[in-house]
């Protein structure tokens, strides 16, 4: 369903993404979120991976377009309303197609292949071989769902006009409708990341850590209205903070959260 939102610079429509939007979404992700493994695998792989958010039950793929004749795509968001189930569904339904596409991309990129072998090969191979438990295996029916924003991109020409906030608001509304009790995301720490933006719109930093590539990153949370009130805490390196976020961190480090955990930029 389309929805019209006014921003301070223009009027945009936030709506569900389509297959036709994927080409530009993939290009923008590679351009504006270049860190991590997935963007380095090229547009074909990124497009195939991003399509899983369009077609899987718990996936969310939104685009923001200008409400004029040009219908210019100025931003997008991908994520899931239930991260653990979404990853499990993607593994069950798309593992081999993504594996073949990723292998082909790596074969054409020797430097990326060497980095993959150094930082990620063992856990990937273990999961593919079935030696790690499926995310679904550890979920009970009563366990509340956590929604995760995987990537958020807004074009530089419209940043500061409210487009990012509108995309996040629509994502949170969908997550709440589907019963998620909180939302999470990961961004680069410091000025290179989007932490300041998320704090302005009510997100709380829960943890700082380092990605597989050595980048300092932060996990942010947002409790949904129906959720139990959580404890708001500053970014710390304490063992307590790490214990509180252990389950979410582990789910973010599957192959479908392996974009250096750099999930958002504005």
C-alpha positions in Angstrom: 0.0 0.0 0.0 1.3 3.4 -0.9 1.5 6.1 1.7 2.2 9.8 1.2 4.4 11.7 3.6 5.4 15.4 3.5 9.1 16.1 4.1 10.8 19.5 4.6 12.1 19.5 1.0 9.7 17.5 -1.0 6.8 15.0 -0.9 7.7 11.4 -1.2 5.8 8.2 -1.2 7.1 5.2 0.9 5.9 2.0 -0.6 6.8 -1.7 -1.0 9.7 -2.3 -3.3 9.2 -4.2 -6.5 11.5 -6.3 -8.7 11.9 -3.3 -11.0 13.3 -1.3 -8.1 16.0 -3.9 -7.2 18.5 -2.8 -9.8 18.7 0.8 -8.5 18.6 -0.5 -4.9 21.5 -2.8 -5.5 23.5 0.0 -7.2 22.8 2.4 -4.3 23.8 -0.1 -1.7 27.1 -0.8 -3.4 27.7 2.9 -3.8 26.7 4.1 -0.3 27.3 1.1 1.8 30.5 -0.3 0.3 32.0 -1.9 3.3 31.8 -5.6 4.2 31.6 -8.7 2.0 28.3 -8.5 0.2 28.7 -5.2 -1.7 32.1 -6.4 -2.9 30.5 -9.4 -4.6 28.9 -7.1 -7.2 25.5 -6.0 -8.4 24.2 -9.4 -9.6 24.8 -11.0 -6.2 23.5 -8.1 -4.2 20.3 -7.9 -6.3 19.7 -11.7 -5.8 20.2 -11.3 -2.0 18.1 -8.3 -1.7 15.2 -10.0 -3.6 14.8 -12.4 -0.6 13.5 -9.5 1.4 10.7 -9.0 -1.2 9.6 -12.6 -1.4 10.1 -14.1 2.1 7.3 -13.9 4.7 9.2 -11.9 7.2 11.1 -9.7 4.8 10.6 -6.0 4.4 11.7 -4.0 1.4 10.6 -0.4 1.1 11.4 2.4 -1.3 10.9 6.1 -1.1 10.1 7.9 -4.4 9.2 11.5 -5.2 5.5 12.2 -5.7 5.8 13.7 -9.1 6.0 12.7 -12.7 9.6 11.6 -12.4 8.9 9.2 -9.6 12.6 9.3 -8.6 13.7 6.7 -6.2 15.5 8.6 -3.4 15.9 5.9 -0.7 15.2 2.4 0.4 15.1 0.2 3.4 15.4 -3.6 3.7 15.0 -5.6 6.9 12.9 -8.2 8.5 10.1 -8.3 11.1 11.4 -11.5 12.6 15.1 -11.8 11.9 15.8 -15.3 13.1 12.9 -16.8 11.1 13.8 -14.7 8.1 17.4 -16.0 8.1 16.0 -19.6 8.5 13.6 -19.1 5.6 16.4 -17.7 3.3 18.7 -20.6 4.2 16.0 -23.1 3.5 14.8 -21.6 0.3 17.7 -19.7 -1.3 20.9 -21.1 0.2 22.2 -22.9 -2.9 21.3 -20.1 -5.4 23.0 -17.5 -3.2 26.0 -19.9 -2.7 26.4 -20.4 -6.4 26.1 -16.7 -7.2 28.5 -15.8 -4.4 31.0 -18.4 -5.5 30.9 -17.1 -9.1 31.4 -13.5 -7.8 34.4 -14.5 -5.6 36.1 -16.4 -8.5 36.2 -13.1 -10.4 37.5 -11.1 -7.4 40.7 -12.6 -6.1 41.3 -10.0 -3.4 37.8 -10.4 -2.1 38.2 -14.2 -2.1 41.4 -13.9 0.0 39.7 -11.7 2.5 36.7 -14.2 2.6 39.0 -17.1 3.2 40.8 -15.2 6.0 37.7 -13.9 7.9 34.6 -15.9 7.0 35.3 -19.2 5.2 35.1 -21.6 8.2 31.8 -20.5 9.7 30.2 -20.3 6.2 31.4 -23.8 5.4 30.2 -25.2 8.7 26.7 -23.7 8.2 26.5 -25.0 4.6 27.6 -28.4 5.7 24.8 -28.4 8.3 27.2 -28.6 11.3 25.6 -25.5 12.9 22.1 -25.5 14.2 19.4 -23.9 12.2 18.1 -20.6 13.6 14.6 -22.2 13.7 15.8 -25.0 15.9 16.3 -22.7 18.9 13.1 -20.8 18.6 10.0 -21.5 20.7 6.5 -20.5 19.6 6.3 -18.1 22.5 9.7 -16.4 21.9 9.0 -12.7 20.9 10.3 -11.6 17.5 13.0 -9.1 17.0 12.8 -6.9 13.8 16.1 -5.9 12.2 16.9 -3.1 9.8 19.5 -4.6 7.5 20.2 -1.6 5.2 19.0 1.9 4.9 20.1 4.3 2.2 19.0 7.8 1.4 20.4 9.7 -1.5 22.7 12.6 -0.5 20.6 15.1 -2.5 17.6 14.6 -0.1 19.3 13.8 3.2 18.1 15.9 6.0 14.6 16.2 4.5 13.0 13.4 6.6 13.1 10.6 4.1 15.1 8.3 6.4 12.8 8.9 9.3 9.8 8.0 7.1 11.3 4.8 5.9 12.1 3.8 9.5 8.7 4.7 10.7 7.0 2.6 8.1 9.3 -0.3 8.9 8.5 0.0 12.7 4.8 0.1 11.9 5.0 -3.1 9.9 7.1 -4.8 12.6 4.5 -3.8 15.2 1.6 -5.1 13.1 3.4 -8.5 12.8 4.0 -8.7 16.6 7.7 -7.8 16.9 8.6 -6.7 20.4 11.6 -4.6 19.5 13.7 -3.5 16.5 17.5 -3.5 16.1 20.2 -2.4 13.7 23.9 -2.1 13.5 25.8 1.0 12.2 29.5 2.0 12.2 30.6 3.8 15.3 31.5 7.5 15.3 31.1 10.1 12.5 31.2 7.5 9.8 28.0 5.8 11.0 24.4 6.9 11.5 24.2 6.7 15.3 23.4 10.4 15.8 20.5 10.1 13.4 19.0 7.0 15.1 19.4 8.6 18.6 17.5 11.6 17.3 14.5 9.4 16.3 14.4 7.5 19.6 16.8 4.5 19.2 19.1 3.6 22.0 22.7 2.3 21.7 23.0 -1.1 23.4 26.6 -2.3 22.5 29.8 -1.5 20.8 32.1 -4.1 19.3 34.3 -4.9 16.3 33.1 -6.5 13.0 35.0 -9.3 11.3 36.9 -6.8 9.3 38.0 -4.8 12.4 35.5 -1.9 12.0 34.1 -0.6 15.3 30.3 -0.9 15.1 27.3 -0.2 17.4 24.0 -2.0 17.9 21.0 0.2 18.4 17.5 -0.9 19.7 14.0 0.5 19.6 11.2 -0.9 21.7 7.9 -1.1 20.1 4.8 0.2 21.9 3.4 -3.2 22.8 6.8 -4.4 24.1 7.9 -4.4 27.7 9.8 -1.3 28.6 13.5 -2.0 28.2 16.4 -0.4 30.1 18.0 2.4 28.1 21.8 2.2 28.4 24.7 4.1 26.9 27.3 2.5 24.6 29.7 0.5 26.8 32.1 -2.4 26.4 31.0 -4.1 29.6 30.4 -7.8 30.0 26.8 -7.1 31.1 26.1 -5.2 27.8 27.5 -8.1 25.8 25.5 -10.6 27.7 22.2 -8.7 27.1 22.8 -8.5 23.3 24.4 -12.0 22.8 21.4 -13.6 21.1 20.9 -10.7 18.6 24.6 -10.4 17.9 24.8 -14.1 17.0 21.9 -13.8 14.6 23.4 -10.8 12.9 26.5 -12.7 12.1 25.0 -15.2 9.7 25.7 -14.9 6.0 22.7 -12.6 5.7 24.0 -10.2 8.2 27.6 -10.3 6.9 27.9 -6.9 5.3 30.4 -6.0 8.0 27.3 -5.3 10.1 27.3 -1.9 8.5 23.6 -1.6 8.1 22.7 2.0 7.7 23.8 5.4 6.4 22.2 8.8 5.9 
